[in-house]
Amino acid sequence: MTTTHFDYLIVGGGMVADTAARGIREIDRDGSIGILSDDVDEPYTRPALSKKLWTDDEFTWDKVPLGTADDTGADIRLRTRATAIRPDAHEVDADGETFAYGKLLVATGGKPVPLPVEDRSNGERVLSFRTAEDYRRLRSLAQDVERIAVVGGGYIGSELAAALVQNGVDTVLVHTGAVLGDAVFPVALAERFEKLFRDAGVEIVAGSKVEGGEADAAGVRLSLENGDEVRADAVVSGLGIDVATDLAEGAGLKIDDGVVVDAQLRSSADDIWAAGDVASYPDRLLGRRRVEHVDNANAQGTAAGRNLAGAAESYTHTPYYYSAVFGIRYEAVGTLDAELETVEDWIDTERGVVYYLDDGRVVGVLLWNVEEARDAARAVLADADTLRRDDLVGRIR
Ligand SMILES: Cc1cc2nc3c(=O)[nH]c(=O)nc-3n(C[C@H](O)[C@H](O)[C@H](O)COP(=O)(O)OP(=O)(O)OC[C@H]3O[C@@H](n4cnc5c(N)ncnc54)[C@H](O)[C@@H]3O)c2cc1C
């Protein structure tokens, strides 16, 4: 078996891999960087897969790849799945090859939760949505079939429903909430949000969980928990991810809803870091958490890359999250949970701020069409100990 040595080895070829390679290069211009990825594409910008590629004619495919290899000199091995890490030997096995490393970054992200549908269409009509290849397949289905069901009312499901209907597809969105978005938005805002979809022509099947169904070359039948059925030519699901900790767990790294890392993103094993969707890290303002969003992937990737190369810096960035549908853009910092107490502060009918309070303390801020206010939202979280409910309205504009 051949062994290839890299000074820096990154397992996972997603968004963290890109920024981590760049972070390494900020400190070390010469060390060798290897990236092992089971994807078929080099690192690319994932958010575009459910947004701009569908809705912005000027955002063409050439803007999707991140240019990691060209910019950093990283040796990217595609279609290469890492199957074991041996921390003591500083080695990783992947598809019959062994890679030796000086420093290792685990950036394996997560895998989409599968839809419980019996698929006899060979995956042609049943898709989850995470990769560029998933995008290409959905795009071609959108051209070839009339009606597509989207399952899941989170941000990926709602973005996909918006993308499909705006591209002329007869779209049905199946979600478990009473109203789309009601797990995170106050109910009146969720109702406005759902109306955007209905007005655009999306058929909404609310309060419904898909518990089974089948797909074949002729189409898809989804069985809902209440006994109803939804039929479509194809189905795409956005049911969240299972965090990809199996590799790290097999190597004996400490796992607790993600690979547990310290403030410098170091795992429990020597010379192994973790970052992005897979990492459980101590957020400076919000406490230990795992974040499945791109701002975190980018900032943590950079920080981890710098630390692999010896910077020894703490990760102090508190990430924001965003989504965009039908001309609305919302951003959020902290915890958004509609079960929490909320304070709404509307600047006008289209723009507003929602504060989420837990036991009287602000734990999350939603910015609805409010630009350039992320730092102000972070400042609210930083000052949460001293802010009272009455101090909130008018605070962010
Ligand atoms: C369609 C879509 C839209 C999104 N839109 C937004 C948005 O609008 N706003 C936002 O904040 N966030 C968004 N996100 C989330 C954001 O893209 C993720 O948080 C980010 O990609 C996480 O980066 P990562 O590197 O941790 O994981 P990923 O980008 O998922 O990369 C993980 C990589 O590891 C590879 N891998 C896993 N296991 C192995 C293994 N054993 N061997 C080799 N390779 C392996 C995977 O193939 C993948 O390439 C979106 C995600 C998706 C899927």
The ligand as an SDF file (V2000), in Angstrom:
LIG
                    3D

 53 58  0  0  0  0  0  0  0  0999 V2000
  -28.2200   23.5800   -0.5400 C   0  0  0  0  0  0  0  0  0  0  0  0
  -27.6040   24.2470    0.6430 C   0  0  0  0  0  0  0  0  0  0  0  0
  -27.8180   25.5910    0.8590 C   0  0  0  0  0  0  0  0  0  0  0  0
  -27.2720   26.2210    1.9600 C   0  0  0  0  0  0  0  0  0  0  0  0
  -27.5280   27.5320    2.1500 N   0  0  0  0  0  0  0  0  0  0  0  0
  -27.0760   28.1430    3.2580 C   0  0  0  0  0  0  0  0  0  0  0  0
  -27.4070   29.4990    3.5210 C   0  0  0  0  0  0  0  0  0  0  0  0
  -28.1100   30.1470    2.7510 O   0  0  0  0  0  0  0  0  0  0  0  0
  -26.9250   30.0760    4.6350 N   0  0  0  0  0  0  0  0  0  0  0  0
  -26.1380   29.4030    5.5060 C   0  0  0  0  0  0  0  0  0  0  0  0
  -25.7370   29.9810    6.4930 O   0  0  0  0  0  0  0  0  0  0  0  0
  -25.7770   28.1040    5.2860 N   0  0  0  0  0  0  0  0  0  0  0  0
  -26.2450   27.4580    4.1950 C   0  0  0  0  0  0  0  0  0  0  0  0
  -25.9450   26.1500    3.9640 N   0  0  0  0  0  0  0  0  0  0  0  0
  -25.0900   25.4190    4.9390 C   0  0  0  0  0  0  0  0  0  0  0  0
  -23.6230   25.5100    4.5550 C   0  0  0  0  0  0  0  0  0  0  0  0
  -23.4480   25.2380    3.2070 O   0  0  0  0  0  0  0  0  0  0  0  0
  -22.8410   24.5300    5.4260 C   0  0  0  0  0  0  0  0  0  0  0  0
  -22.9230   24.9930    6.7470 O   0  0  0  0  0  0  0  0  0  0  0  0
  -21.3760   24.4130    5.0120 C   0  0  0  0  0  0  0  0  0  0  0  0
  -21.2680   23.8870    3.7190 O   0  0  0  0  0  0  0  0  0  0  0  0
  -20.6200   23.5200    5.9910 C   0  0  0  0  0  0  0  0  0  0  0  0
  -19.3180   23.3440    5.5480 O   0  0  0  0  0  0  0  0  0  0  0  0
  -18.4920   22.0260    5.9470 P   0  0  0  0  0  0  0  0  0  0  0  0
  -17.2090   22.0990    5.2030 O   0  0  0  0  0  0  0  0  0  0  0  0
  -18.5300   21.8460    7.4090 O   0  0  0  0  0  0  0  0  0  0  0  0
  -19.3650   20.8340    5.3540 O   0  0  0  0  0  0  0  0  0  0  0  0
  -19.6300   20.5060    3.8350 P   0  0  0  0  0  0  0  0  0  0  0  0
  -19.5990   21.7420    3.0070 O   0  0  0  0  0  0  0  0  0  0  0  0
  -20.8410   19.6430    3.7950 O   0  0  0  0  0  0  0  0  0  0  0  0
  -18.3770   19.6170    3.4260 O   0  0  0  0  0  0  0  0  0  0  0  0
  -18.1430   18.3450    3.9660 C   0  0  0  0  0  0  0  0  0  0  0  0
  -17.3860   17.5510    2.9420 C   0  0  0  0  0  0  0  0  0  0  0  0
  -16.8660   16.3840    3.5050 O   0  0  0  0  0  0  0  0  0  0  0  0
  -16.9930   15.3190    2.5850 C   0  0  0  0  0  0  0  0  0  0  0  0
  -16.8760   14.0840    3.3700 N   0  0  0  0  0  0  0  0  0  0  0  0
  -17.6420   13.6690    4.3900 C   0  0  0  0  0  0  0  0  0  0  0  0
  -17.1760   12.5220    4.9080 N   0  0  0  0  0  0  0  0  0  0  0  0
  -16.0670   12.1960    4.1940 C   0  0  0  0  0  0  0  0  0  0  0  0
  -15.1270   11.1420    4.2450 C   0  0  0  0  0  0  0  0  0  0  0  0
  -15.2140   10.1600    5.1560 N   0  0  0  0  0  0  0  0  0  0  0  0
  -14.1170   11.1310    3.3380 N   0  0  0  0  0  0  0  0  0  0  0  0
  -14.0030   12.1100    2.4190 C   0  0  0  0  0  0  0  0  0  0  0  0
  -14.8630   13.1450    2.3390 N   0  0  0  0  0  0  0  0  0  0  0  0
  -15.8690   13.1870    3.2110 C   0  0  0  0  0  0  0  0  0  0  0  0
  -18.3160   15.6150    1.9350 C   0  0  0  0  0  0  0  0  0  0  0  0
  -18.4760   14.9780    0.7210 O   0  0  0  0  0  0  0  0  0  0  0  0
  -18.1970   17.1150    1.7470 C   0  0  0  0  0  0  0  0  0  0  0  0
  -17.4790   17.4110    0.5750 O   0  0  0  0  0  0  0  0  0  0  0  0
  -26.4850   25.4860    2.8800 C   0  0  0  0  0  0  0  0  0  0  0  0
  -26.2720   24.1160    2.6730 C   0  0  0  0  0  0  0  0  0  0  0  0
  -26.8240   23.4880    1.5760 C   0  0  0  0  0  0  0  0  0  0  0  0
  -26.6180   22.0160    1.3710 C   0  0  0  0  0  0  0  0  0  0  0  0
  1  2  1  0
  2  3  1  0
  2 52  2  0
  3  4  2  0
  4  5  1  0
  4 50  1  0
  5  6  2  0
  6  7  1  0
  6 13  1  0
  7  8  2  0
  7  9  1  0
  9 10  1  0
 10 11  2  0
 10 12  1  0
 12 13  2  0
 13 14  1  0
 14 15  1  0
 14 50  1  0
 15 16  1  0
 16 17  1  0
 16 18  1  0
 18 19  1  0
 18 20  1  0
 20 21  1  0
 20 22  1  0
 22 23  1  0
 23 24  1  0
 24 25  2  0
 24 26  1  0
 24 27  1  0
 27 28  1  0
 28 29  2  0
 28 30  1  0
 28 31  1  0
 31 32  1  0
 32 33  1  0
 33 34  1  0
 33 48  1  0
 34 35  1  0
 35 36  1  0
 35 46  1  0
 36 37  1  0
 36 45  1  0
 37 38  2  0
 38 39  1  0
 39 40  1  0
 39 45  2  0
 40 41  1  0
 40 42  2  0
 42 43  1  0
 43 44  2  0
 44 45  1  0
 46 47  1  0
 46 48  1  0
 48 49  1  0
 50 51  2  0
 51 52  1  0
 52 53  1  0
M  END
$$$$
